[in-house]
Amino acid sequence: MATKPFLALLLCLAAIDPVAADGLRLKKDVELRGSAAAGRDAPIFITADVVESNAPDVVEASGRVEARQAGRNFYADWLRYDLTLDELRARGNVRLEQPTLVVSGDTLRLRLDTHSGELTHPVYRLADAPGRGQADTIRFLDDDHYRLAEATYTTCPVGNDDWYLKVGDMEIDKARDVGTARDATLRFLGVPLLYTPWLDFSLNDERKSGLLAPTIGTTQRSGLDVLVPYYLNLAPNYDATLFPRYLSKRGVQFGGEFRYLTESFRGESRVEALPGDNVAGRTRWGAFLKHAYHASDGWNAGINFERVSDDDYFRDLSNQVKLTSISHLNQELWADYTRDWWRLRFQAQRFQTLQDPSAPIDIPYNRVPSVRLDAVRPLAAGPRIEVGSEFTRFDSPDPAKTTGNRFWVYPTMTLPITRSFGFLTPKIGVHSSVYALDHGQTLTRNVPIASVDAGVYFDREFSFLGEHYEQTLEPRAYYVYAPFREQSKFPVFDTALMDFSYAQMFTENQFIGQDRINDANQITLALTSRFVEPDSGAERLRVTLGQRFFFNSQKVTLPGVAPRDSFATDLLAALGGQITRDWKVDAAWQFDTDTGTTVRQNLGAVYRPAPGKLLNLSYRFTDQSAEQIDVSGQWPLAARWYGMYRYNYSLRDNKLAEGLVGLEYNGGCWLLRGVFQRLATKENQSTDALFFQLELKGMGRLGANPLDVLKQSIHGYRPSNEISDLP
C-alpha cells in the first residue's frame, strides 16, 4: 500500500532520541484532531521506551507503549504492528480507548482496518453511558459491535457492585445503543433476583421493543397483583404495549395500549378485559380511546370514548385515587373550525355514570348534538363586540326527565378603558333563549344585562423588619344589572349554582349553564394589597377582602332551592404568598356577617427548606358538609433514606380518607421504594395497597410502581435520584 514507506519513516523517527535528532521532534496529537479526520488510512503514531523493526513492515515497541491512530488510543507493555496485515498485537496492561468504549485487559489482537479482534480478561467501560463490567474475553466485531463471554454489566461506579447482570454471552450494539444478554442472572446485593435465558436492554434509557420490568404489588380487593408488560417500539412516532396482569383473587386480565403521533394526528387507545372475574362472577372490561386531528387550515376534530363493564370496575381493579373516584365516563365526538375572529364547534356527547348505591348521583343529560358559534370583533373606535350562541339537543336515558332543544344567543358590546393608574370596563348585552320541549311546549326568554367593572392602583414604599417592599392598594368595584324574568317553568338541562368564591363575585351570572339567568341589581366591592420585593419582583404577601351587596331580593332560583334572605353575601378574605424563602402560605375564609359564623375555611402552608425536604399542611372546613386535616410530605431520615407520608382525615366522619406511608433508599446506582396506601373507595368501604419497587439506574424498574401514587398524594414530591446525584 502506498502509505507504508511513509508509515515506516514515522515509526523510525518516533524511536530516535530527541537530542540526537538535532531538534527534530515528533509531537503527540493529544486531541486526535488530525488522525481522526484522516480516518482509517491515517498514520499511526507510536511512542515507547524502545521501538524497533526486525522484519519488513513489522514494528515492535516495548516499555510504556502508546499508539494513536484515527481517534483510537492503545497502551501496553509490549506492542507489535504488522503493516501488511494492518494488525496490532499487544500484551501487558493493555488499554484501548475509543469514542464508545474504554477497555483494558491482558492480551489484544486487533485488525485496524475492520476493527475486529479479541481481548482477554477485559475490564470495560462505556464511554458515553454509565455501563461497565468485565468478562473472560471480548470480541470486537467492528467499531460499534462487541461480544463478551462470561461477562458482567452494571451502571454502578467502580468499586460498587451492589447490582450487576451476570451473563454467559452478551452483545453490545453501540450503533443502536442496545445490549443483548443470554443466560442472564440479575444479582442485587449478592442475591439472585431474576433469571432469564434471553434479555435485551437499552444502553441510554431510550425506548426499545422488549419485555419491561414486571410490577408486583398487592391490594386488599384483588390480592397479589403482577403485571408483565411487553413494549413494541413500532416506529419513532407510534408504539404499543401489551400488559397481561395476574390478580390472585380474580384471575388474569389482558390489555393493550397503542399510541401514535403525526403532524396532523395524535392519540392513544387502550383496551383491557378480565374474563370470568373469580370474585364478581362475570367478565369485566374497559375501553378507552382518545384521538385528535389538527389541520393547518383551521379545522380540528377529535373523539374521546371511555366505557367500562360495570360501576365498580375502577374501585375493584385500580389502586389509584384518581381512578377510584371517577363518577362519569365521557363519550364525545367533536369538531371545530376557527378563523381570525370567529369559531364554530360541533359536539355530540354522552356519559356513562358509575353509581355508588350508598351515595347515588344524578345522571347528566346527553348532548346529541350541540353546535356553538362564538365571535369576537374589536372595532376601530375602541369597543369590542362579542357574540356567543349555541343550539343543543338534550336527551336522557331517564324517561322521567324533560327532554328537548335549546337555543341561546348573547351579543354584547364592551368598551375597555385602561390607564396606568386603573381601568374602567362598561358592558351591555341581551341574553335571548328559545326552548322547544318534546312534550310540545315552547319557552322564550330575553334578559338585558349591563355591567361596569372598575379598579384603581396605588403603591408606596414600605419597610418591615429592616426589609424594603413595594406595597400596593387595589380597590375594585363591579356592578351588574339584569331585570327579573320568570323562569320557573324552564327545564334545568346543564345548570347548577356556581360555587361562591372571589372569582364568582366578579361574574354576571351566579349560575353555571344557560338555563337560569339571575336577576341582578348588585355591586361587588373588593380590596387587595400586595407586598412585593422591588428588586426580585417576588410577591411576599397578598391580602384580599371582598363582598357582594344586593339592592333587590332574589327571585330566580333553581328548583328546590330557596331564594336568599340576605342583602349581602358572605365576606370573603384571602391571604397568601411566599412569606420567606422556605415558607409559603395560602388561606381563605368565608364568613356569614348575618349570623356571625364561619361558612368555609381553608388554611394551607408549604415548608420547603431544601430539595427533598417538604411539608404540606392544610385544614379544610365547610359548614354542614366537611372538615378535614391533610398532612403530607417528604423528608430525609438519614443518609440516603427518605420518608414519604400523607394523612388525610375527615373530622366530621371520624374516618381516614387517605393514608400513605413510604420509605425510599437511594443507593446511587439503584433506588428501593416501599409504599403502603389506604384509601376510601365508597361511602363505607376502603381498600389497602402495598407497593415495592427496585429501580436500577440505566436498567429498569422491578416491582409495583408507586411513583404516580406518590406524586398525586404528595404535592411537590420528587424521587431522590432527581434531587441529588449520590455516589
C-alpha positions, 0 to 999 in steps of 0.5 A: 500500500502506498502509505507504508514507506511513509508509515515506516519513516514515522515509526523510525523517527518516533524511536530516535532520541530527541537530542540526537535528532538535532531538534527534530521532534515528533509531537503527540496529537493529544486531541486526535484532531488530525488522525481522526479526520484522516480516518482509517488510512491515517498514520499511526503514531507510536511512542515507547521506551524502545521501538524497533523493526526486525522484519519488513513492515513489522514494528515492535515497541516495548516499555510504556507503549502508546499508539494513536491512530484515527481517534483510537488510543492503545497502551501496553507493555509490549506492542507489535504492528504488522503493516501488511496485515494492518494488525496490532498485537499487544500484551501487558496492561493493555488499554484501548480507548475509543469514542464508545468504549474504554477497555483494558485487559491482558492480551489484544489482537486487533485488525485496524482496518475492520476493527475486529479482534479479541481481548482477554480478561477485559475490564470495560467501560462505556464511554458515553453511558454509565455501563461497565463490567468485565468478562473472560474475553471480548470480541470486537466485531467492528467499531460499534459491535462487541461480544463478551463471554462470561461477562458482567454489566452494571451502571454502578461506579467502580468499586460498587457492585451492589447490582450487576447482570451476570451473563454467559454471552452478551452483545453490545450494539453501540450503533443502536445503543442496545445490549443483548444478554443470554443466560442472564442472572440479575444479582442485587446485593449478592442475591439472585433476583431474576433469571432469564435465558434471553434479555435485551436492554437499552444502553441510554434509557431510550425506548426499545421493543422488549419485555419491561420490568414486571410490577408486583404489588398487592391490594386488599380487593384483588390480592397479589397483583403482577403485571408483565408488560411487553413494549413494541417500539413500532416506529419513532412516532407510534408504539404499543404495549401489551400488559397481561396482569395476574390478580390472585383473587380474580384471575388474569386480565389482558390489555393493550395500549397503542399510541401514535403521533403525526403532524396532523394526528395524535392519540392513544387507545387502550383496551383491557378485559378480565374474563370470568372475574373469580370474585364478581362472577362475570367478565369485566372490561374497559375501553378507552380511546382518545384521538385528535386531528389538527389541520393547518387550515383551521379545522380540528376534530377529535373523539374521546370514548371511555366505557367500562363493564360495570360501576365498580370496575375502577374501585375493584381493579385500580389502586389509584385515587384518581381512578377510584373516584371517577363518577362519569365516563365521557363519550364525545365526538367533536369538531371545530373550525376557527378563523381570525375572529370567529369559531364554530364547534360541533359536539355530540356527547354522552356519559356513562355514570358509575353509581355508588348505591350508598351515595347515588348521583344524578345522571347528566343529560346527553348532548346529541348534538350541540353546535356553538358559534362564538365571535369576537370583533374589536372595532376601530373606535375602541369597543369590542363586540362579542357574540356567543350562541349555541343550539343543543339537543338534550336527551336522557336515558331517564324517561322521567326527565324533560327532554328537548332543544335549546337555543341561546344567543348573547351579543354584547358590546364592551368598551375597555378603558385602561390607564396606568393608574386603573381601568374602567370596563362598561358592558351591555348585552341581551341574553335571548333563549328559545326552548322547544320541549318534546312534550310540545311546549315552547319557552322564550326568554330575553334578559338585558344585562349591563355591567361596569367593572372598575379598579384603581392602583396605588403603591408606596414604599414600605419597610418591615423588619429592616426589609424594603417592599413595594406595597400596593392598594387595589380597590375594585368595584363591579356592578351588574344589572339584569331585570327579573324574568320568570323562569320557573317553568324552564327545564334545568338541562346543564345548570347548577349554582356556581360555587361562591368564591372571589372569582364568582363575585366578579361574574354576571351570572351566579349560575353555571349553564344557560338555563337560569339567568339571575336577576341582578341589581348588585355591586361587588366591592373588593380590596387587595394589597400586595407586598412585593420585593422591588428588586426580585419582583417576588410577591411576599404577601397578598391580602384580599377582602371582598363582598357582594351587596344586593339592592333587590331580593332574589327571585330566580332560583333553581328548583328546590332551592330557596331564594336568599334572605340576605342583602349581602353575601358572605365576606370573603378574605384571602391571604397568601404568598411566599412569606420567606424563602422556605415558607409559603402560605395560602388561606381563605375564609368565608364568613356569614356577617348575618349570623356571625359564623364561619361558612368555609375555611381553608388554611394551607402552608408549604415548608420547603427548606431544601430539595427533598425536604417538604411539608404540606399542611392544610385544614379544610372546613365547610359548614354542614358538609366537611372538615378535614386535616391533610398532612403530607410530605417528604423528608430525609431520615438519614443518609440516603433514606427518605420518608414519604407520608400523607394523612388525610382525615375527615373530622366530621366522619371520624374516618381516614380518607387517605393514608400513605406511608413510604420509605425510599433508599437511594443507593446511587446506582439503584433506588428501593421504594416501599409504599403502603396506601389506604384509601376510601373507595365508597361511602363505607368501604376502603381498600389497602395497597402495598407497593415495592419497587427496585429501580436500577439506574440505566436498567429498569424498574422491578416491582409495583410502581408507586411513583404516580401514587406518590406524586398525586398524594404528595404535592411537590414530591420528587424521587431522590435520584432527581434531587441529588446525584449520590455516589 
